[in-house]
Amino acid sequence: MTLSSTASLWARTGLVWFVATMAFGMYLGLTGQFGASSGHAHLGLLGWLTPIAFTLLWTAADPDGSLAKRARFHWALHNFGLVVQVSGLWMVIRTGDPFYGRMIGIGGLILIVATLWLIAMLWPRLRPRQPS
């Protein structure tokens, strides 16, 4: 399958996060840290499933890759927000320190900004097919 550079980046990123999510889940299971399942779930949803959905969106909306530079900003912002949010969640669970709760909020805000950037780029390209 040949993808645009953006779709390829998202697909590969999703696969890497998929392995990381499985490894994190194995770690949690082996160490009996079942209370950290929300961190595992967020990592799986935002790290594995969301990038795969982005792969499909970018393939449909920008098959020629003309938005590649702006799309890389979305990629960087989303992944940075993911790391900040899930790290903060993990630290709250591990330490109980509310300081890390701010990281969850900051990471979530970064993810919202990344999502708004995605919408701004793709919305005009997601037009319905005209009836024949």
N, C-alpha and C positions, 0 to 999 in steps of 0.2 A: 504494500500500500504506500503510495506516495502522498505525502502531506505537505502543506505549506510549512515554512520554518516555524511559524507560530503554533500551528496545530501539533507539529512534531515535538516542539518544546513542551507543550502541555501534556501530551501523551506520555512522554518520557518522564516528566516530573511526577505525574500521577503514578506511574509504575514504581518509581523510587520511593514515593511516600507510601505506596502499598506495602512494599517490603519493610519499610520502617515501622509501619503500623502493626504488621504481623510480629516483628521482632519485639516491639514494645509490649504487645499483648502477651507474647511468650514470657517476657521478663516479669510482667505483672503476675501472670499465673504461677510461674516457678517460685516467685518470692511471696506469694499469698497476699498481694496488695490489691485485693478485689475492690476496695473502696476507691481506687483510682480509675475505675471504668469510664468515668465521664471524660477524662483526658484521652483515653484510648478511643472513645467514640468520636470526639471532636477531631482528633488526628485522622481517623479513618474517613470521616465525612468531608472535612475541609482539605485534607491532604491527598486522599485517594479518589473519592467519588467526584468531588467538585472539579478537579483538573480534567477528569475524563469527560465530564459534561462540557467543560470549556473546549476540549478538543473538538467535540461535535459542533459546538456553536461556531468556533473559528473556522472549521472546515466548511460549514454551510455559508457563513457570512463573509468570509474573506479568503476564498479558495486560491487566489493569486498571491496572497501575502502582501498586499499593498499597504496594510496597516502595521507591518512588522515592528517598526520602531516604537510606535505608541503601544503596541501589544506587549512588548517586552517590559514596558513600565508597569502595565497591569500585572504581568507575571511576577515581577520583583516585589511590587506592593503586596500582592496577595500572599506570596510565600513569606515575606517578612512579617506581615500581620499574623499569619498562621503560627509562626515560630514564637512570636511574642505572646500571643494568646494561650497557646497550649503550654508553653513554659510557665507562664504565670499560674495557670490552672494546676499544673503539676506541683509547683512550689506551694500553693495554698493547701493542696491536699497533703503534701509531705510535711510542711512546717506549721500550718495553721496561722501563719503570719499574714495579717490583712494587707500588709504592704504589697504583697504579690497580687492581691486582688485588683490593684490599679493596672497591673500588666494585662490582666484579662480584658479590662475595659479599653485600654489603649490598643491592644491587639484587635479587639472587636471593631473599634473605630477605624483602624487602618483597613480592615477587611471590608467595612461598609464603603469607605472611600474607593477602594479597589473595585468593588462591585458597581458603584456609580460611574466610575471611569469606563468599565466594560460596557455598561448600558449606553453611555454617551457615544461610544465608538460603534457599537453594533446595532443600535435601535434603527438608524436610518437604512441599514442594509437588510433588515429582516422584514421585507415587504411581502405581502401575500401574492401569490401567483394570480395574474389577471385571468378571468374566465375567457375561454376561447369562443 
